[in-house]
Amino acid sequence: MQFKSCLVLCLVPALLLPLNAFSADENIPDSLPEPLTLEYALTLIDKQHPDLQVIDANLQNAQSSYLQAQANDDFKVNLKADARWIEPSKLSPNQSKEDHRLGLVVNKTIYDFGLHSAQLAKTEQEVASQDLLYFDARQGQYLNIMKKYFAVVLADLQFYRYNEEMAVAYIQYDRMNKRKELGQYTELDVVQKEAEYQRIRRLRTFSQNQQRVTRALLAQALNKPKNLPATVAKPELDVTSRKLPDVEAVQKQAHENNAVLRALHAQLEAAKNSIEIARAGARPVLSAGLEAYEYKRELASSDKWRAGITLDVPLWSGERVDAAVAKAKANVYKLEAQLSQQEFLINQKILELCLALETLKIKYEEDLVAMNFTELSLDKTRALYEQEMQTDLGYAMVRFSEAERNVMDTKFKITLAWAQLDALSGNLLSNTIKK
């Protein structure tokens, strides 16, 4: 019974460790719930996170460009005020030296032979592209939170495992050290056991530090860097109900719905419109204007108002238009290559994930059998221990903790693989592509 008492005394502080070592500051507002659940963590996909703010800024910039393109075809209304003092000619019938003028000038482009429509189409596609990239960034943030959450759970399980093993190693070392004086063990035996204890003690310290590191990374992913979660709940994950996917079917769906591919398609359409914008540099512009004035010093040439239509026809622009068109075409070629490259990468990633799921499914079944075996062994060892026939109960507990962690690790890998496939197919988030 001495072994059980020592083991319990060593384990209790470890089980309470997350509650006191990693607890959030009570004075910090909007703290995380205790315990933190995966479901709650995944609701914290916040556009205020720095990773999303960068994409959001690009989206806002594209939206402003679209508004500017819309405004290019609006009426331009200007108020012109000229305050002038002159020395009039002696032949002028009006010898006043004040030649002030106040006017209202209105201009409107009537037709620009496709320039305005191409600008609108280009900027509209750029907005669509940035909107899709923002959606993809949110999917990435979702996956990142999931990974960081799983890392915390695994770090806790790893710490508990080494904490148990260290307790067992210390008890065995202490017992051997005492029996050395009775001549039952040599100095070499004791030093060897102490070295084993120190090795496990180092691993326990490392795993304890990993608890803090993984919690800090999770807090950053949640955009709450000062609110490290004290305890996290083990998620209930269903990893057996979904059938293994068909690679070709998933690849086809990704080609249709993948956010990055759709964003590249939108960028490609915008680039094609840039060609039309460049060509419009050699096209005429038809505009209308209206001007109305009031004069301080009126002359025969002082018109009260005038209206007219102007046709501006470029006759020579050198090589500027051809150069702009060539540059726009080169950008189209570049985007077409990037699109093909991205399709290859996505196809390969989907293939790897589908094959990984097949392997992970078998590994999960293997881990379950191994955990059942260690659980049965633990029950047997516990019964022998209570009959004082065997004394390796501690190591049996360690083996069970290790098996439990292996099962959880495989479940997390399966869950992440499915989530990555859903993200590649554009289906990870249930909401539409909106902020």
SULWO-V257426 format. One record per backbone hydrogen bond with DSSP energy under -1.0 kcal/mol. NH is the residue of the N-H (numbers start at 0). CO is the residue of the C=O. E is the energy in kcal/mol with one decimal. If there is no record, write none. Layout:
NH | CO | E
NH | CO | E
This chain:
4 | 0 | -2.1
5 | 1 | -2.3
6 | 2 | -2.5
7 | 3 | -2.4
8 | 4 | -2.2
9 | 5 | -1.8
10 | 6 | -2.0
11 | 7 | -2.4
14 | 10 | -2.3
15 | 11 | -1.6
20 | 16 | -3.0
27 | 24 | -1.5
35 | 230 | -2.7
40 | 36 | -2.3
41 | 37 | -2.2
42 | 39 | -1.1
43 | 40 | -1.4
45 | 43 | -1.4
48 | 45 | -1.9
52 | 48 | -2.3
53 | 49 | -1.6
55 | 51 | -2.7
56 | 52 | -2.3
57 | 53 | -1.6
58 | 54 | -2.0
59 | 55 | -2.5
60 | 56 | -2.1
61 | 57 | -2.1
62 | 58 | -2.4
63 | 59 | -2.2
64 | 60 | -1.9
65 | 61 | -1.9
66 | 62 | -2.2
67 | 63 | -2.2
68 | 64 | -2.2
69 | 65 | -2.1
70 | 66 | -2.0
71 | 67 | -1.1
72 | 69 | -1.1
73 | 70 | -1.8
75 | 106 | -2.9
77 | 104 | -3.0
79 | 102 | -2.8
81 | 100 | -3.3
85 | 96 | -2.5
91 | 88 | -1.6
98 | 83 | -2.7
100 | 81 | -2.7
101 | 293 | -2.6
102 | 79 | -3.5
103 | 291 | -2.8
104 | 77 | -3.0
105 | 289 | -3.3
106 | 75 | -2.5
107 | 287 | -2.3
109 | 285 | -2.4
110 | 285 | -2.1
117 | 113 | -1.9
118 | 114 | -2.2
119 | 115 | -2.5
120 | 116 | -2.4
121 | 117 | -2.4
122 | 118 | -2.4
123 | 119 | -2.3
124 | 120 | -2.0
125 | 121 | -1.8
126 | 122 | -2.0
127 | 123 | -2.1
128 | 124 | -2.4
129 | 125 | -2.3
130 | 126 | -2.4
131 | 127 | -2.1
132 | 128 | -2.3
133 | 129 | -2.2
134 | 130 | -1.9
135 | 131 | -2.4
136 | 132 | -2.1
137 | 133 | -2.0
138 | 134 | -2.0
139 | 135 | -2.4
140 | 136 | -2.3
141 | 137 | -2.3
142 | 138 | -2.4
143 | 139 | -2.4
144 | 140 | -2.5
145 | 141 | -2.1
146 | 142 | -2.6
147 | 143 | -2.6
148 | 144 | -2.5
149 | 145 | -2.4
150 | 146 | -2.2
151 | 147 | -1.5
152 | 148 | -1.9
153 | 149 | -2.5
154 | 150 | -2.1
155 | 151 | -2.3
156 | 152 | -2.2
157 | 153 | -2.5
158 | 154 | -2.3
159 | 155 | -2.5
160 | 156 | -2.1
161 | 157 | -2.2
162 | 158 | -2.6
163 | 159 | -2.1
164 | 160 | -2.0
165 | 161 | -2.6
166 | 162 | -1.8
167 | 163 | -2.0
168 | 164 | -2.8
169 | 165 | -2.6
170 | 166 | -2.0
171 | 167 | -2.3
172 | 168 | -2.4
173 | 169 | -2.9
174 | 170 | -2.4
175 | 171 | -2.5
176 | 172 | -2.4
177 | 173 | -1.8
178 | 174 | -2.1
179 | 175 | -1.3
182 | 179 | -1.7
183 | 178 | -2.1
189 | 185 | -1.8
190 | 186 | -2.5
191 | 187 | -2.3
192 | 188 | -2.0
193 | 189 | -2.5
194 | 190 | -2.5
195 | 191 | -1.8
196 | 192 | -2.2
197 | 193 | -2.8
198 | 194 | -2.1
199 | 195 | -2.1
200 | 196 | -2.5
201 | 197 | -2.0
202 | 198 | -1.9
203 | 199 | -2.5
204 | 200 | -2.1
205 | 201 | -2.6
206 | 202 | -2.5
207 | 203 | -2.2
208 | 204 | -2.3
209 | 205 | -2.0
210 | 206 | -1.2
211 | 207 | -1.1
212 | 208 | -2.3
213 | 209 | -2.8
214 | 210 | -1.5
215 | 211 | -2.2
216 | 212 | -2.2
217 | 213 | -2.1
218 | 214 | -2.6
219 | 215 | -1.9
220 | 216 | -2.1
221 | 217 | -1.9
222 | 219 | -1.5
223 | 218 | -3.3
226 | 223 | -2.1
232 | 35 | -2.9
249 | 245 | -2.3
250 | 246 | -2.5
251 | 247 | -2.3
252 | 248 | -2.1
253 | 249 | -2.5
254 | 250 | -2.1
255 | 251 | -1.1
256 | 252 | -2.5
257 | 253 | -2.7
261 | 257 | -2.5
262 | 258 | -2.2
263 | 259 | -2.3
264 | 260 | -2.3
265 | 261 | -2.1
266 | 262 | -2.4
267 | 263 | -2.4
268 | 264 | -2.2
269 | 265 | -2.3
270 | 266 | -2.3
271 | 267 | -2.0
272 | 268 | -1.8
273 | 269 | -1.4
274 | 270 | -1.0
275 | 271 | -1.1
276 | 272 | -2.2
277 | 273 | -2.3
278 | 274 | -2.4
279 | 275 | -1.7
280 | 277 | -1.3
281 | 278 | -1.9
282 | 279 | -1.6
284 | 311 | -1.9
285 | 110 | -3.3
286 | 309 | -2.9
287 | 107 | -2.9
288 | 307 | -2.7
289 | 105 | -2.8
290 | 305 | -3.1
291 | 103 | -1.9
292 | 303 | -2.8
293 | 101 | -2.6
295 | 99 | -2.5
301 | 298 | -1.4
302 | 300 | -1.4
305 | 290 | -2.6
307 | 288 | -2.3
309 | 286 | -3.5
311 | 284 | -2.9
319 | 316 | -1.6
322 | 318 | -2.5
323 | 319 | -2.2
324 | 320 | -2.5
325 | 321 | -2.4
326 | 322 | -2.2
327 | 323 | -2.1
328 | 324 | -2.4
329 | 325 | -2.1
330 | 326 | -1.7
331 | 327 | -1.7
332 | 328 | -2.3
333 | 329 | -2.1
334 | 330 | -2.3
335 | 331 | -2.2
336 | 332 | -1.8
337 | 333 | -2.3
338 | 334 | -2.4
339 | 335 | -2.0
340 | 336 | -2.5
341 | 337 | -2.5
342 | 338 | -2.0
343 | 339 | -2.0
344 | 340 | -2.2
345 | 341 | -2.4
346 | 342 | -2.5
347 | 343 | -2.3
348 | 344 | -2.5
349 | 345 | -2.6
350 | 346 | -2.1
351 | 347 | -2.5
352 | 348 | -2.4
353 | 349 | -2.5
354 | 350 | -2.3
355 | 351 | -2.3
356 | 352 | -2.4
357 | 353 | -1.6
358 | 354 | -2.0
359 | 355 | -3.1
360 | 356 | -2.2
361 | 357 | -1.3
362 | 358 | -2.5
363 | 359 | -2.7
364 | 360 | -1.7
365 | 361 | -2.2
366 | 362 | -3.0
367 | 363 | -2.3
368 | 364 | -2.0
369 | 365 | -2.4
370 | 366 | -2.5
371 | 367 | -2.6
372 | 368 | -2.4
373 | 369 | -2.5
374 | 370 | -2.3
375 | 371 | -2.4
376 | 372 | -2.6
377 | 373 | -2.3
378 | 374 | -2.3
379 | 375 | -2.3
380 | 376 | -2.9
381 | 377 | -2.7
382 | 378 | -2.1
383 | 379 | -2.3
384 | 380 | -2.5
385 | 381 | -2.5
386 | 382 | -1.2
387 | 384 | -1.8
388 | 383 | -3.0
395 | 391 | -1.7
396 | 392 | -2.2
397 | 393 | -1.9
398 | 394 | -2.5
399 | 395 | -1.9
400 | 396 | -2.3
401 | 397 | -2.4
402 | 398 | -2.2
403 | 399 | -2.6
404 | 400 | -2.1
405 | 401 | -2.0
406 | 402 | -2.0
407 | 403 | -2.1
408 | 404 | -2.8
409 | 405 | -2.2
410 | 406 | -2.2
411 | 407 | -2.3
412 | 408 | -2.1
413 | 409 | -2.3
414 | 410 | -2.4
415 | 411 | -2.6
416 | 412 | -2.2
417 | 413 | -2.3
418 | 414 | -2.3
419 | 415 | -2.6
420 | 416 | -2.0
421 | 417 | -2.5
422 | 418 | -2.2
423 | 419 | -2.5
424 | 420 | -1.6
425 | 422 | -1.4
426 | 421 | -3.2
433 | 431 | -2.4
